[in-house]
């Protein structure tokens, strides 16, 4: 039996390792349905095996393979050998796999009947995915729902969001596994399961006929500037002025025709106060053309002795303005709240910083901005800022949306990850936020993938990767009406809590009353 158990663990690990194909740029959305069906089938078929180990083996394959691109930054810019960077990626995958193992364990531990074990997996999965999104600052990358952006399940995204859609997918697969077992055993089919499947199918179909936003007459002319600065040159002192002049040269031809010109994260390669004259000159130049310019910049607050990863707006604030409004520390700015571990802050830094260059990268001691901040205002348009990694946190985006928000603006620098699939997955996450909230997302990066995403989550304009480019686009502004904007994840949490409690209590009573019992090891 031990041999069978380890073979099943290996099979699940191999199945999970196909995860990169489920996400961008490949987007084979049927693949994760098969992967999770296999996991559920094995958990159902072999209840006497350790559910935690089976779930962990699946998660190890899923995350270690799906996040293998992380090694590019560790290997090329972290000063560590390839073997060590591969080990660190494996350790990251092993940590994230704990959550899938925990989901399998919870479903097994609190089940008293055969059916309940699989049906409990959906709410258990919801709980562990929620834990993964905030423990140790959270890392909800490679969540199942992202793979369904182009599938029929996508109709659930404006209603329940990515998190809720992920739970719906798992619940559907759980129901199918239970029904298939009943069919093979020639048992009476559960009417409640069939009804659940019918309701979900109808809701999925109806969702494709509903538009959760309204297009207005308002439009904004955008010019997105992708400088394509090599990562090793971004903070080199001798490259400071060539980089700053390059962004100016790319932008000047668009001062007159664009309402807003946008540069990527930390496009200005010097702390803001030391670039005060440069930024003031830009502020005056774009103001003369009745335009605005938004850029990422690193701010060092000398009073607080703290770095902030910031986004600032230059030029006119309202259409009727004749002068720019920039001065150092002006209020029309945003400071990043959700910092990237290792890259922007180092936990246990007194212990880790001496170990390797990866723990002592430039500007890796940032301080957080507030969770809720004002939208940036540029030529009368209201921009919801999200710097790089923050776009993966829908609750933060939702908390900052106001009735005046015109579009979500995310600035990033994915040059850390070379030609890997990492930047593609990052863009897919940005597309998800547009679909959930029914609000366009504008994404500007250093070397790609710079793109504009409409309220349906579709890419409508894109710059070629690894090239300097300027994307001009006339973006229509939408009025969002998505249920997810109003409800957030609360409906999913409530339904999962009620469902988990109901199944656990009811099936325990049935088990006590001599219903068939299956004892699962955990």
MARPA-331769 format. One line per field, with one value per residue (C-alpha): z negated, y negated, x negated; residue number from 1. Coordinates in nm, 4 decimals. Layout:
<pts>
w: Z | ...
v: Y | ...
u: X | ...
n: NUM | ...
</pts>
This chain:
<pts>
w: 0.0000 | -0.0666 | 0.2904 | 0.4202 | 0.1934 | 0.3156 | 0.6764 | 0.6254 | 0.4720 | 0.7721 | 1.0123 | 0.8422 | 0.8377 | 1.2103 | 1.2815 | 1.0781 | 1.2579 | 1.5786 | 1.4199 | 1.6364 | 1.9371 | 1.7630 | 1.7335 | 1.9721 | 2.2315 | 2.2987 | 2.1272 | 2.1733 | 1.9363 | 1.9622 | 1.8190 | 1.4544 | 1.4658 | 1.5447 | 1.2845 | 1.0006 | 1.1081 | 1.0718 | 0.7245 | 0.6130 | 0.7629 | 0.5746 | 0.2475 | 0.2965 | 0.4069 | 0.1379 | -0.1854 | -0.4001 | -0.2650 | -0.4131 | -0.2514 | -0.3569 | -0.1831 | 0.1348 | 0.1437 | 0.0643 | 0.3446 | 0.5922 | 0.4659 | 0.4825 | 0.8519 | 0.9141 | 0.7483 | 0.7993 | 1.1722 | 1.2132 | 1.0306 | 1.1776 | 1.3524 | 1.0138 | 1.0379 | 1.3188 | 1.0800 | 0.8090 | 1.0492 | 1.2629 | 1.0107 | 0.6701 | 0.6835 | 0.6111 | 0.8123 | 1.0303 | 0.8011 | 0.5012 | 0.6902 | 0.8003 | 0.4378 | 0.3239 | 0.5845 | 0.4648 | 0.1047 | 0.2117 | 0.3860 | 0.0789 | -0.1421 | 0.0881 | 0.1212 | -0.2514 | -0.1705 | 0.0796 | -0.1673 | -0.4399 | -0.2192 | -0.1584 | -0.5293 | -0.6399 | -0.3969 | -0.5197 | -0.8894 | -0.9173 | -0.6902 | -0.8257 | -0.5055 | -0.1657 | 0.0177 | -0.2363 | -0.1996 | 0.1596 | 0.1169 | -0.1835 | 0.0317 | 0.1988 | -0.1237 | -0.2617 | 0.0547 | 0.0134 | -0.3406 | -0.2523 | 0.0550 | -0.1661 | -0.4147 | -0.1314 | -0.0277 | -0.3525 | -0.5634 | -0.5584 | -0.3559 | -0.1147 | 0.2154 | 0.4105 | 0.7401 | 0.9584 | 0.8059 | 1.0015 | 1.1106 | 1.3227 | 1.5543 | 1.6289 | 1.7719 | 2.1187 | 2.0129 | 1.9671 | 1.5938 | 1.6719 | 1.6479 | 1.2696 | 1.2419 | 1.2273 | 0.9744 | 0.7360 | 0.8443 | 0.9093 | 0.5599 | 0.5778 | 0.9307 | 0.8147 | 0.5474 | 0.8031 | 1.0304 | 0.7451 | 0.6304 | 0.9828 | 1.0109 | 0.6667 | 0.7683 | 1.0889 | 0.8998 | 0.6563 | 0.9383 | 1.1438 | 0.8464 | 0.7949 | 1.1623 | 1.1578 | 0.8385 | 0.9888 | 0.6889 | 0.6842 | 0.8033 | 0.5541 | 0.6604 | 0.4672 | 0.6548 | 0.9898 | 0.8985 | 0.7965 | 1.1311 | 1.3266 | 1.1362 | 1.1939 | 1.5637 | 1.6101 | 1.4151 | 1.6233 | 1.9473 | 1.8285 | 1.7177 | 2.0784 | 2.1753 | 1.9028 | 1.9305 | 1.5920 | 1.6997 | 1.9001 | 2.1538 | 2.1146 | 2.3617 | 2.1682 | 2.3301 | 2.2372 | 2.4830 | 2.3455 | 2.4366 | 2.2591 | 2.2657 | 2.2472 | 2.2117 | 2.2252 | 1.9845 | 1.9041 | 1.5415 | 1.4644 | 1.5858 | 1.3990 | 1.0897 | 1.2357 | 1.1645 | 1.5086 | 1.6723 | 1.4752 | 1.7232 | 2.0381 | 1.8901 | 1.7898 | 2.1286 | 2.3083 | 2.1395 | 2.2251 | 2.5907 | 2.6214 | 2.4571 | 2.6123 | 2.9457 | 2.7513 | 2.5238 | 2.7547 | 2.8540 | 2.5274 | 2.2201 | 1.9996 | 2.0664 | 1.8419 | 1.7483 | 1.5667 | 1.2093 | 1.0834 | 1.4342 | 1.2778 | 1.1617 | 0.8696 | 0.5522 | 0.6057 | 0.4076 | 0.6083 | 0.9318 | 0.8239 | 1.1043 | 1.3668 | 1.2504 | 1.2205 | 1.5801 | 1.7016 | 1.4983 | 1.6750 | 2.0205 | 2.0153 | 1.8521 | 2.1482 | 2.3690 | 2.1281 | 2.0506 | 1.7517 | 1.6946 | 1.4400 | 1.3421 | 1.0868 | 0.8644 | 0.5464 | 0.2676 | -0.0308 | -0.3109 | -0.5007 | -0.7981 | -0.8406 | -0.7078 | -0.4969 | -0.1332 | 0.0429 | 0.3813 | 0.5231 | 0.8185 | 0.8853 | 1.1259 | 1.3046 | 1.5269 | 1.4984 | 1.2431 | 1.3933 | 1.7580 | 1.6668 | 1.5037 | 1.6781 | 1.4555 | 1.3249 | 0.9601 | 0.8851 | 0.5921 | 0.3808 | 0.1425 | 0.3103 | 0.2289 | 0.5785 | 0.5198 | 0.4159 | 0.1962 | 0.2419 | -0.0380 | 0.0390 | 0.0538 | 0.2215 | -0.0239 | 0.0366 | 0.3248 | 0.1217 | -0.2369 | -0.4027 | -0.6904 | -0.9675 | -0.7832 | -1.0551 | -0.9962 | -0.6203 | -0.4755 | -0.5446 | -0.3820 | -0.0108 | 0.2323 | 0.2999 | -0.0511 | 0.0017 | 0.3328 | 0.3973 | 0.2224 | 0.0350 | -0.2804 | -0.1737 | -0.4117 | -0.3441 | -0.2362 | -0.3669 | -0.2584 | -0.1332 | 0.0504 | 0.2789 | 0.6509 | 0.8558 | 1.0577 | 1.4015 | 1.6306 | 1.4474 | 1.4753 | 1.1592 | 1.1667 | 0.9132 | 0.8592 | 0.8090 | 0.8147 | 0.9600 | 0.7199 | 0.5745 | 0.8748 | 0.7403 | 0.4381 | 0.5428 | 0.1970 | 0.1966 | 0.5420 | 0.4352 | 0.1213 | 0.3314 | 0.6043 | 0.5770 | 0.7792 | 0.9710 | 1.0589 | 1.4375 | 1.4735 | 1.2785 | 1.3441 | 1.2646 | 1.3161 | 1.3069 | 1.3940 | 1.4985 | 1.6362 | 1.3299 | 1.4969 | 1.8467 | 2.1208 | 1.8792 | 1.8453 | 1.5335 | 1.7149 | 1.9054 | 1.5824 | 1.4362 | 1.7294 | 1.6925 | 1.3306 | 1.4454 | 1.6968 | 1.4136 | 1.2151 | 1.5188 | 1.5609 | 1.1902 | 1.1524 | 1.5002 | 1.5114 | 1.7714 | 1.6565 | 1.7994 | 1.7453 | 1.8144 | 1.7697 | 1.8305 | 2.0945 | 2.1302 | 2.1244 | 2.1553 | 2.2427 | 2.2151 | 2.0993 | 2.1462 | 1.8969 | 2.0401 | 1.9560 | 2.3221 | 2.4386 | 2.6804 | 2.7218 | 2.6463 | 2.6932 | 2.8168 | 2.5365 | 2.5042 | 2.7292 | 2.6576 | 2.7655 | 2.7108 | 2.7192 | 2.8130 | 2.7404 | 2.6942 | 2.3937 | 2.3339 | 1.9688 | 1.8202 | 1.5340 | 1.3435 | 1.2054 | 1.1199 | 0.8144 | 0.7072 | 0.6811 | 0.4283 | 0.2447 | 0.2651 | 0.1290 | -0.1481 | 0.0292 | 0.0897 | -0.2709 | -0.4083 | -0.1724 | -0.2329 | -0.6113 | -0.6021 | -0.3583 | -0.5529 | -0.8823 | -0.7327 | -0.5684 | -0.8764 | -1.1202 | -0.9027 | -0.7934 | -1.1495 | -1.2605 | -0.9777 | -1.0647 | -1.4280 | -1.3046 | -1.1440 | -0.8003 | -0.6229 | -0.7804 | -0.6219 | -0.8540 | -0.6775 | -0.7985 | -0.8300
v: 0.0000 | -0.2358 | -0.1925 | -0.2868 | -0.5915 | -0.7229 | -0.6549 | -0.8601 | -1.1423 | -1.1358 | -1.1310 | -1.4322 | -1.6186 | -1.5587 | -1.6627 | -1.9817 | -2.0611 | -2.1255 | -2.4428 | -2.6950 | -2.5771 | -2.6789 | -3.0432 | -3.3125 | -3.3057 | -2.9561 | -2.9752 | -2.6131 | -2.6644 | -2.3041 | -2.1733 | -2.2798 | -2.1235 | -1.7906 | -1.8487 | -1.9225 | -1.6415 | -1.4003 | -1.5366 | -1.5061 | -1.1582 | -1.0318 | -1.1924 | -1.0222 | -0.6856 | -0.6478 | -0.7909 | -0.5831 | -0.7656 | -1.0935 | -1.3653 | -1.6329 | -1.4644 | -1.4057 | -1.7691 | -1.8916 | -1.6818 | -1.8333 | -2.1841 | -2.1340 | -2.0518 | -2.3354 | -2.6142 | -2.5041 | -2.4667 | -2.7622 | -2.9995 | -2.8639 | -3.1997 | -3.3559 | -3.1967 | -3.4419 | -3.7378 | -3.5335 | -3.3906 | -3.6981 | -3.9808 | -3.8130 | -3.7036 | -3.3382 | -3.0272 | -2.8638 | -2.5604 | -2.7825 | -2.9881 | -2.6655 | -2.5474 | -2.8757 | -2.8386 | -2.4815 | -2.6035 | -2.8710 | -2.6018 | -2.3774 | -2.6596 | -2.7450 | -2.3753 | -2.3708 | -2.5497 | -2.2894 | -2.0188 | -2.1968 | -2.2118 | -1.8365 | -1.7703 | -1.9887 | -1.8181 | -1.4777 | -1.5620 | -1.6971 | -1.4460 | -1.1559 | -1.0244 | -0.9464 | -1.2272 | -1.4956 | -1.4518 | -1.5732 | -1.8313 | -1.9796 | -2.0350 | -2.3469 | -2.5479 | -2.4124 | -2.5320 | -2.8729 | -2.9031 | -2.8069 | -3.0329 | -3.3198 | -3.2357 | -3.2296 | -3.5793 | -3.7455 | -3.5269 | -3.6662 | -3.9623 | -3.7212 | -3.5582 | -3.4708 | -3.4184 | -3.1214 | -3.1095 | -2.8740 | -3.1436 | -3.3256 | -3.0260 | -3.0636 | -3.4159 | -3.2837 | -2.9942 | -2.9778 | -3.0239 | -3.3803 | -3.4955 | -3.4518 | -3.6947 | -4.0236 | -3.8590 | -3.6712 | -3.7797 | -3.5562 | -3.4068 | -3.3168 | -3.1827 | -2.9559 | -2.8147 | -2.7663 | -2.5697 | -2.3422 | -2.2918 | -2.1935 | -1.9443 | -1.8051 | -1.7502 | -1.5773 | -1.3411 | -1.2444 | -1.2007 | -0.9901 | -0.7608 | -0.7237 | -0.6404 | -0.3789 | -0.2271 | -0.2335 | -0.4305 | -0.6690 | -1.0021 | -1.2862 | -1.5321 | -1.8112 | -1.7575 | -1.7551 | -2.0665 | -2.2379 | -2.1542 | -2.2752 | -2.6052 | -2.6671 | -2.5834 | -2.8196 | -3.0975 | -3.0532 | -3.0807 | -3.3768 | -3.5572 | -3.5725 | -3.7736 | -4.0369 | -4.3508 | -4.4764 | -4.8229 | -5.1154 | -5.3003 | -5.6790 | -5.9577 | -6.0352 | -5.9473 | -5.9981 | -6.0192 | -5.8166 | -5.7863 | -5.4951 | -5.5144 | -5.1938 | -5.2878 | -4.9367 | -5.0129 | -4.7102 | -4.6081 | -4.6273 | -4.9903 | -5.1176 | -5.2370 | -5.2781 | -5.6419 | -5.6833 | -5.5811 | -5.8236 | -6.1114 | -5.8952 | -5.7211 | -6.0462 | -6.2056 | -5.8950 | -5.9179 | -6.2877 | -6.2250 | -5.9507 | -6.1666 | -6.5124 | -6.4305 | -6.3356 | -6.6403 | -6.8069 | -6.5173 | -6.3218 | -6.4054 | -6.1901 | -6.0577 | -5.7667 | -5.6323 | -5.3012 | -5.2190 | -5.4080 | -5.5459 | -5.8330 | -5.6576 | -5.8883 | -5.9734 | -6.2345 | -6.5189 | -6.4964 | -6.5101 | -6.8145 | -7.0451 | -6.7743 | -6.7035 | -7.0741 | -7.1323 | -6.8467 | -6.9845 | -7.3219 | -7.1712 | -6.9450 | -7.2193 | -7.4488 | -7.1786 | -7.1338 | -6.7777 | -6.5687 | -6.3139 | -6.0322 | -5.8551 | -5.6177 | -5.7528 | -5.6529 | -5.9054 | -5.9269 | -6.1225 | -6.2767 | -6.3687 | -6.0125 | -5.8581 | -5.6232 | -5.5173 | -5.5083 | -5.3530 | -5.6298 | -5.7412 | -6.1134 | -6.3288 | -6.6285 | -6.8927 | -7.0172 | -6.8672 | -6.9972 | -7.0870 | -7.4522 | -7.4826 | -7.6918 | -7.6036 | -7.2806 | -7.1938 | -6.9981 | -7.0684 | -6.8153 | -6.6281 | -6.7634 | -6.5748 | -6.4395 | -6.1265 | -5.7637 | -5.5563 | -5.1810 | -4.9916 | -4.6238 | -4.5718 | -4.2776 | -4.0545 | -4.0534 | -4.3041 | -4.5947 | -4.4851 | -4.2061 | -4.0163 | -3.9377 | -4.1664 | -4.1675 | -3.7934 | -3.7714 | -4.0771 | -3.9488 | -3.6117 | -3.7017 | -3.9956 | -3.8898 | -4.0134 | -4.3476 | -4.4753 | -4.8538 | -5.0203 | -4.7068 | -4.8949 | -5.0648 | -5.1775 | -5.1222 | -5.3854 | -5.3753 | -5.0965 | -5.3533 | -5.6606 | -5.9238 | -5.8551 | -6.0454 | -6.3291 | -6.4107 | -6.6605 | -6.5957 | -6.2152 | -6.0039 | -5.7212 | -5.4384 | -5.3558 | -5.0068 | -4.9651 | -4.6367 | -4.3508 | -4.5334 | -4.4485 | -4.0909 | -4.2055 | -4.2725 | -4.3815 | -4.6619 | -4.7734 | -4.7582 | -4.9631 | -5.2439 | -5.2616 | -5.5729 | -5.6845 | -5.9125 | -5.6478 | -5.6474 | -5.3654 | -5.1535 | -5.2431 | -4.9883 | -5.0649 | -4.7891 | -4.6771 | -4.3121 | -4.3356 | -4.1293 | -3.8223 | -3.8349 | -3.6462 | -3.4093 | -3.3659 | -3.5867 | -3.9133 | -3.7312 | -3.6002 | -3.9508 | -4.0964 | -3.8222 | -3.9285 | -4.2886 | -4.1642 | -3.9858 | -4.3104 | -4.4771 | -4.1912 | -4.1805 | -4.5512 | -4.6425 | -4.9169 | -4.9487 | -4.8784 | -5.0679 | -4.8905 | -5.0595 | -4.8742 | -4.9281 | -4.6570 | -4.4907 | -4.3992 | -4.7494 | -4.7194 | -4.8634 | -4.6309 | -4.7131 | -4.6473 | -4.2965 | -4.2013 | -4.2047 | -4.3583 | -4.6424 | -4.7888 | -4.6507 | -4.7412 | -4.4804 | -4.3311 | -4.4203 | -4.7271 | -5.0971 | -5.2057 | -5.4522 | -5.3278 | -5.5880 | -5.4993 | -5.6728 | -5.4970 | -5.5043 | -5.5484 | -5.3077 | -5.3292 | -5.0029 | -4.8083 | -4.4740 | -4.2933 | -4.2178 | -4.5908 | -4.6254 | -4.2922 | -4.1949 | -3.8467 | -3.8575 | -3.6375 | -3.3681 | -3.3717 | -3.3547 | -3.0761 | -2.8713 | -2.9068 | -2.8074 | -2.5231 | -2.3848 | -2.3974 | -2.2429 | -1.9520 | -1.8840 | -1.8852 | -1.7016 | -1.4315 | -1.3791 | -1.3173 | -1.0708 | -0.8951 | -0.8605 | -0.7139 | -0.4207 | -0.5742 | -0.4323 | -0.5735 | -0.6093 | -0.6949 | -0.8924 | -0.9266 | -1.2824
u: 0.0000 | -0.2905 | -0.4095 | -0.0649 | -0.0570 | -0.3923 | -0.2981 | 0.0180 | -0.1864 | -0.4207 | -0.1258 | 0.0330 | -0.2979 | -0.3437 | 0.0150 | -0.0302 | -0.3558 | -0.1594 | -0.0196 | -0.2144 | -0.0131 | 0.3096 | 0.2046 | 0.0884 | -0.0570 | 0.0811 | 0.4227 | 0.5362 | 0.8301 | 0.9510 | 0.6229 | 0.6778 | 1.0240 | 0.8565 | 0.5823 | 0.8230 | 1.0567 | 0.7651 | 0.6854 | 1.0485 | 1.0830 | 0.7759 | 0.8898 | 1.2266 | 1.0907 | 0.8249 | 0.9704 | 0.7339 | 0.4266 | 0.3014 | 0.5115 | 0.2627 | -0.0311 | 0.1676 | 0.2824 | -0.0695 | -0.2227 | 0.0252 | -0.0475 | -0.4232 | -0.3997 | -0.1517 | -0.3528 | -0.7140 | -0.6533 | -0.4188 | -0.6574 | -0.9798 | -1.0311 | -1.1173 | -1.4620 | -1.5526 | -1.5701 | -1.7431 | -2.0000 | -2.0720 | -2.0304 | -2.0428 | -2.4033 | -2.3254 | -2.4219 | -2.1599 | -2.1366 | -2.0658 | -1.8054 | -1.6332 | -1.6324 | -1.4745 | -1.1983 | -1.1419 | -1.1171 | -0.8665 | -0.6606 | -0.6828 | -0.5544 | -0.2627 | -0.1785 | -0.1012 | 0.2245 | 0.3466 | 0.2430 | 0.4379 | 0.7495 | 0.7364 | 0.6768 | 0.9695 | 1.2083 | 1.0959 | 1.0764 | 1.4303 | 1.6030 | 1.7998 | 1.9545 | 1.8083 | 1.9907 | 1.9093 | 1.5339 | 1.5327 | 1.8070 | 1.6256 | 1.3193 | 1.4687 | 1.5232 | 1.1939 | 1.0213 | 1.1858 | 1.0524 | 0.6966 | 0.6866 | 0.7994 | 0.5231 | 0.2705 | 0.3763 | 0.2702 | 0.0380 | -0.3186 | -0.1794 | -0.0076 | -0.0990 | 0.2206 | 0.0358 | 0.1430 | 0.4884 | 0.7141 | 0.9613 | 0.7022 | 0.6852 | 1.0567 | 1.0433 | 1.1302 | 1.3538 | 1.7335 | 1.6708 | 1.5544 | 1.9161 | 1.8872 | 1.5949 | 1.7932 | 2.0280 | 1.7993 | 1.4523 | 1.1531 | 1.1614 | 1.5311 | 1.4974 | 1.2155 | 1.4469 | 1.7284 | 1.4943 | 1.3829 | 1.7432 | 1.8536 | 1.5692 | 1.6510 | 2.0132 | 1.9038 | 1.6736 | 1.9524 | 2.2069 | 1.9655 | 1.9085 | 2.2824 | 2.3296 | 2.0536 | 2.1953 | 2.5466 | 2.6675 | 2.9621 | 2.8334 | 2.8453 | 3.1134 | 2.9437 | 2.6175 | 2.7918 | 2.9862 | 2.6613 | 2.5029 | 2.8076 | 2.8200 | 2.4498 | 2.4782 | 2.7726 | 2.6023 | 2.2878 | 2.4836 | 2.6905 | 2.3790 | 2.2587 | 2.5663 | 2.5185 | 2.3063 | 2.1958 | 2.0873 | 2.2145 | 2.0011 | 2.0105 | 1.9282 | 1.6129 | 1.2788 | 0.9148 | 0.6263 | 0.3359 | -0.0320 | -0.2037 | -0.5829 | -0.7877 | -1.1545 | -1.3052 | -1.5899 | -1.8053 | -1.7670 | -2.1379 | -2.1396 | -1.8354 | -2.0218 | -2.3705 | -2.4777 | -2.6342 | -2.3044 | -2.0886 | -2.0798 | -2.0673 | -1.7606 | -1.5895 | -1.6574 | -1.5335 | -1.1937 | -1.1754 | -1.2630 | -1.0015 | -0.7344 | -0.7768 | -0.6067 | -0.2916 | -0.2579 | -0.0064 | 0.2193 | 0.2342 | 0.4382 | 0.2149 | -0.1356 | -0.2331 | -0.5763 | -0.6421 | -0.7358 | -1.0446 | -1.1045 | -1.3001 | -1.6217 | -1.6979 | -1.5110 | -1.2427 | -1.3970 | -1.7192 | -1.5151 | -1.3148 | -1.4370 | -1.3858 | -1.0300 | -0.9459 | -1.0575 | -0.8374 | -0.5485 | -0.5800 | -0.6293 | -0.3219 | -0.1126 | -0.1767 | -0.0209 | 0.2739 | 0.1640 | 0.0596 | -0.2149 | -0.2157 | -0.5353 | -0.6714 | -0.9492 | -1.1276 | -1.0800 | -1.3120 | -1.1504 | -1.4397 | -1.2216 | -1.0932 | -1.4179 | -1.2072 | -1.1862 | -0.8492 | -0.7744 | -0.5586 | -0.3507 | -0.3106 | -0.1126 | -0.2673 | -0.1099 | 0.2454 | 0.4782 | 0.8049 | 0.8819 | 0.9313 | 0.5865 | 0.3222 | 0.0286 | -0.1132 | -0.0814 | -0.3980 | -0.6204 | -0.8065 | -0.5768 | -0.2614 | 0.0580 | 0.1344 | -0.0697 | -0.0424 | -0.2734 | -0.2728 | -0.1006 | -0.1540 | -0.5293 | -0.7006 | -0.8924 | -1.2695 | -1.2407 | -1.0976 | -1.1321 | -1.3283 | -1.1683 | -1.4162 | -1.6560 | -1.9229 | -1.9630 | -1.9041 | -2.0810 | -2.4362 | -2.3651 | -2.3495 | -2.3077 | -1.9445 | -1.8599 | -2.0330 | -1.8928 | -1.8787 | -1.5842 | -1.4757 | -1.3799 | -1.0584 | -0.7867 | -0.4173 | -0.1706 | 0.1857 | 0.4231 | 0.6770 | 0.5458 | 0.6950 | 0.7038 | 0.4486 | 0.6017 | 0.4609 | 0.6374 | 0.9635 | 0.9423 | 0.9339 | 0.6776 | 0.6743 | 0.3043 | 0.1624 | -0.2136 | -0.3393 | -0.2579 | 0.0453 | 0.2611 | 0.2857 | 0.4910 | 0.8535 | 0.9666 | 0.7116 | 0.8258 | 1.1903 | 1.1245 | 0.9769 | 1.2426 | 1.4582 | 1.7642 | 1.5237 | 1.2634 | 1.2125 | 0.9611 | 0.7121 | 0.3491 | 0.0806 | -0.2892 | -0.5461 | -0.8960 | -0.9100 | -1.2640 | -1.3608 | -1.2102 | -1.3546 | -1.1752 | -0.9990 | -0.6220 | -0.6209 | -0.5303 | -0.2527 | -0.1031 | -0.1280 | 0.0679 | 0.3288 | 0.3800 | 0.4340 | 0.6926 | 0.8717 | 0.9079 | 1.0688 | 1.3160 | 1.4043 | 1.4697 | 1.5901 | 1.3262 | 1.0457 | 0.6910 | 0.3950 | 0.0627 | -0.2707 | -0.5994 | -0.9690 | -1.0210 | -0.6811 | -0.4135 | -0.2652 | 0.1021 | 0.4529 | 0.7306 | 1.0975 | 1.3777 | 1.4282 | 1.0707 | 0.9631 | 0.6358 | 0.7171 | 0.3675 | 0.0239 | -0.3432 | -0.5905 | -0.7960 | -1.1679 | -1.1383 | -1.1152 | -0.7697 | -0.4865 | -0.1268 | 0.1343 | 0.4947 | 0.8301 | 0.9815 | 1.3574 | 1.4530 | 1.7089 | 1.9524 | 1.9138 | 2.2084 | 2.0474 | 2.1849 | 1.8281 | 1.7578 | 2.0406 | 2.0161 | 1.6508 | 1.5784 | 1.8372 | 2.0972 | 1.8341 | 1.7137 | 2.0673 | 2.1832 | 1.8679 | 1.8998 | 2.2672 | 2.2044 | 1.9087 | 2.0992 | 2.4114 | 2.2301 | 2.0208 | 2.3147 | 2.5691 | 2.3292 | 2.2067 | 2.5649 | 2.6166 | 2.2929 | 2.4026 | 2.7324 | 2.5493 | 2.4902 | 2.1845 | 1.8729 | 1.5320 | 1.2485 | 0.9775 | 0.6257 | 0.5042
n: 1 | 2 | 3 | 4 | 5 | 6 | 7 | 8 | 9 | 10 | 11 | 12 | 13 | 14 | 15 | 16 | 17 | 18 | 19 | 20 | 21 | 22 | 23 | 24 | 25 | 26 | 27 | 28 | 29 | 30 | 31 | 32 | 33 | 34 | 35 | 36 | 37 | 38 | 39 | 40 | 41 | 42 | 43 | 44 | 45 | 46 | 47 | 48 | 49 | 50 | 51 | 52 | 53 | 54 | 55 | 56 | 57 | 58 | 59 | 60 | 61 | 62 | 63 | 64 | 65 | 66 | 67 | 68 | 69 | 70 | 71 | 72 | 73 | 74 | 75 | 76 | 77 | 78 | 79 | 80 | 81 | 82 | 83 | 84 | 85 | 86 | 87 | 88 | 89 | 90 | 91 | 92 | 93 | 94 | 95 | 96 | 97 | 98 | 99 | 100 | 101 | 102 | 103 | 104 | 105 | 106 | 107 | 108 | 109 | 110 | 111 | 112 | 113 | 114 | 115 | 116 | 117 | 118 | 119 | 120 | 121 | 122 | 123 | 124 | 125 | 126 | 127 | 128 | 129 | 130 | 131 | 132 | 133 | 134 | 135 | 136 | 137 | 138 | 139 | 140 | 141 | 142 | 143 | 144 | 145 | 146 | 147 | 148 | 149 | 150 | 151 | 152 | 153 | 154 | 155 | 156 | 157 | 158 | 159 | 160 | 161 | 162 | 163 | 164 | 165 | 166 | 167 | 168 | 169 | 170 | 171 | 172 | 173 | 174 | 175 | 176 | 177 | 178 | 179 | 180 | 181 | 182 | 183 | 184 | 185 | 186 | 187 | 188 | 189 | 190 | 191 | 192 | 193 | 194 | 195 | 196 | 197 | 198 | 199 | 200 | 201 | 202 | 203 | 204 | 205 | 206 | 207 | 208 | 209 | 210 | 211 | 212 | 213 | 214 | 215 | 216 | 217 | 218 | 219 | 220 | 221 | 222 | 223 | 224 | 225 | 226 | 227 | 228 | 229 | 230 | 231 | 232 | 233 | 234 | 235 | 236 | 237 | 238 | 239 | 240 | 241 | 242 | 243 | 244 | 245 | 246 | 247 | 248 | 249 | 250 | 251 | 252 | 253 | 254 | 255 | 256 | 257 | 258 | 259 | 260 | 261 | 262 | 263 | 264 | 265 | 266 | 267 | 268 | 269 | 270 | 271 | 272 | 273 | 274 | 275 | 276 | 277 | 278 | 279 | 280 | 281 | 282 | 283 | 284 | 285 | 286 | 287 | 288 | 289 | 290 | 291 | 292 | 293 | 294 | 295 | 296 | 297 | 298 | 299 | 300 | 301 | 302 | 303 | 304 | 305 | 306 | 307 | 308 | 309 | 310 | 311 | 312 | 313 | 314 | 315 | 316 | 317 | 318 | 319 | 320 | 321 | 322 | 323 | 324 | 325 | 326 | 327 | 328 | 329 | 330 | 331 | 332 | 333 | 334 | 335 | 336 | 337 | 338 | 339 | 340 | 341 | 342 | 343 | 344 | 345 | 346 | 347 | 348 | 349 | 350 | 351 | 352 | 353 | 354 | 355 | 356 | 357 | 358 | 359 | 360 | 361 | 362 | 363 | 364 | 365 | 366 | 367 | 368 | 369 | 370 | 371 | 372 | 373 | 374 | 375 | 376 | 377 | 378 | 379 | 380 | 381 | 382 | 383 | 384 | 385 | 386 | 387 | 388 | 389 | 390 | 391 | 392 | 393 | 394 | 395 | 396 | 397 | 398 | 399 | 400 | 401 | 402 | 403 | 404 | 405 | 406 | 407 | 408 | 409 | 410 | 411 | 412 | 413 | 414 | 415 | 416 | 417 | 418 | 419 | 420 | 421 | 422 | 423 | 424 | 425 | 426 | 427 | 428 | 429 | 430 | 431 | 432 | 433 | 434 | 435 | 436 | 437 | 438 | 439 | 440 | 441 | 442 | 443 | 444 | 445 | 446 | 447 | 448 | 449 | 450 | 451 | 452 | 453 | 454 | 455 | 456 | 457 | 458 | 459 | 460 | 461 | 462 | 463 | 464 | 465 | 466 | 467 | 468 | 469 | 470 | 471 | 472 | 473 | 474 | 475 | 476 | 477 | 478 | 479 | 480 | 481 | 482 | 483 | 484 | 485 | 486 | 487 | 488 | 489 | 490 | 491 | 492 | 493 | 494 | 495 | 496 | 497 | 498 | 499 | 500 | 501 | 502 | 503 | 504 | 505 | 506 | 507 | 508 | 509 | 510 | 511 | 512 | 513 | 514 | 515 | 516 | 517 | 518 | 519 | 520 | 521 | 522
</pts>
